[in-house]
Amino acid sequence: MFTKNNFFLLALLLSFSFYSCKSNTGQSTADNKIDTVLTGTVTAELTVAPEVPKPLTYTSPKRVKVELTCVEKVMELSDSTQYTFWTFGGHVPGQFIRVRQGDLVDFTLKNAPDSKNSHSIDLHAVIGPGGGAEATNTAPGQATHFEFRALHPGLYVYHCATAPVPLHIANGMYGLILVEPQGGMPKVDREYYLMQGEFYTKNKFEAKGLQEFDEEKAMAENPDYVLFNGRVRSATGAKALPAKVGETVRLYVGNGGPNLISSFHPIGQIFTKVYMEGGSEINTDVQTTLVPAGGAAIAEMKMHVPEVINLVDHSIFRAFNKGAIAQIKVTGEENPAIFRKVKQ
């Protein structure tokens, strides 16, 4: 006999079943059917941090040509300090790559003739041997080539994967590749590229002259520098990232490591939206977001008042003693309904 208790239990089971079906919708987008029919060839726009390539305007998959060159060069670590960086494209971080889900990426890696080392590339967006590393072990003066299908949307790190891998990464060989979803990214007013990385030197922070890599400090995970975009004060003061009141700013944030997790925080702001770990899951109203070594995040903010926003690694000695500060300078009308300084 079907009793009142039986009816209650059946209703409870059905509600659990419904909830389970509703909450288990987060399948990988690559598990769903995506368009992979190519409709032409384009050359990827590559940009140097903090700039980001323009949003993609095409709506069907393309063969996207990407070419990066490994360059070893002496550059400034700070105003008085130089370092021999190993780079993708002559910059730290490497150039930003922007493609779309379903694209076939036609990738060429070159190694400058005056390089002293072989280099390769592991793109975390690649499904294939070594993320492309096995196909791109490239001697000085040579070039290698491979293709990969961009199956998963998200923000991904790339880095050198030639042995000893930690040394290549510690010398600056990392960057970001964005795989837009097939519908594109929501429009915002400004986009910027920031990537954190550590440097380990024989001498202390901002010592004068050309510095050498210190392997013992690196193995102990005790960096002298924790930097955004490869240089002390790379995006502060006159180089601060501009924005205006009323705008939404999107940050593509990576962490090249090689060792430390970043506690990425905007002083005087709140992230209205964070694509956690660079994927499709979105968190809102976030004060600080973790960016793992070899990982990324996409963070957005609405600009409400004029201010200078300090972007820091909130492992705070890294910010104030090792260089992990960038800035957004917001200009525009004051808004006393949101913030005003009260005189005593």
Helices and strands as residue ranges (DSSP letters): H 4-23, G 29-31, E 41-43, E 63-78, E 81-88, E 97-100, E 104-111, E 122-123, G 129-135, E 143-149, E 154-159, H 165-170, E 174-180, E 190-199, E 209-211, H 215-219, E 225-228, G 237-239, E 241-244, E 248-257, E 262-267, E 271-275, G 276-278, E 282-286, E 289-291, E 295-302, E 307-313, H 317-322, E 325-331
